[in-house]
Amino acid sequence: MGGVIVEIQVGMGPCGELRYPAYPESNGTWKFPGIGEFECYDKSMKASLEASGEAQGKRDWGRTGPHDSGQHNQFPEDTGFFKRDGTWNTEYGQFFLEWYSEKLLRNGNRLLAAAKGVFQGTGAKLSGKVAGIHWHYRTRSHAAELTAGYYNTRRRDGYIPTAKMFSKHGVVLNFTCMEMKDGEQPDNANCSPEGLVQQVKMATKSAGIELAGESALERYDSGAYGQVLATSRSDSGNALSAFTYLRLNKRLFEGDNWRNMVEFVKGMAEGARNKRLLECDSTGTDLFVGFIKEKNVQEEKETVLV
């Protein structure tokens, strides 16, 4: 531990991420770029919401979740809750969203505290994942983030509380969609993966914790690798302390995919300077990685193939 196993990632929700299962894709219930649904209707959540309403002298507010928040595959403007000046922007909306997001943070806090109690002193880092919900990011309400449990709107930074909770336990925050660009996304989804990544980089810098990244989709092109190199820098916000590449399979070794990967790893090892391949590799050999010094890889970046 600490030698062979250098990092332990603590699973805290769907896909290992600290979030509610607001957009269940595997069974066909949800499709991108739907807003998802609040997950607050089981016995435990209803009891907690009721207690919170009574504690604040708003018993009616604690009886149930929002009645106008729509369904999984709707858009923000289709709902009373998430539309431009909808219920999310009212006193009731603030009450509900604070309770909903705080429940998620408390769950994460308990899990990280338990993991810290087990693995502290082993030499291995602890990390946790936060979901990169970039669709509807350009809207006022950030609906898809809200249903997942991140109280992040145009008027409120929802990632600073999460980063501070990670900081409390000395845990690395692992974030996704590092390879994605705004211009590649469908216009109707109001996406901004670049804006979201930038916000999270600033939040982790403010909290004084390490930020690690991973790719969200299988990409083998130089454009995606170049975006990871750009987001890995510390020019604005936190630099990446590690990067998880998705994914090691047969396609990685086809055509130009391997050469793109070699150049990407070299760029990460050299501090994301993204230099051209050395002249001695101009013939396009399939396995030319010898020029990447192991010492530099260990000191500057970790690139994990999963």
Beta strands, then each sheet from edge to edge (+ up, - down):
strand 1: 7-10
strand 2: 125-130
strand 3: 172-175
strand 4: 211-214
strand 5: 240-245
strand 6: 303-305
sheet 1: 1+ 2+ 3+ 4+ 5+ 6+
end
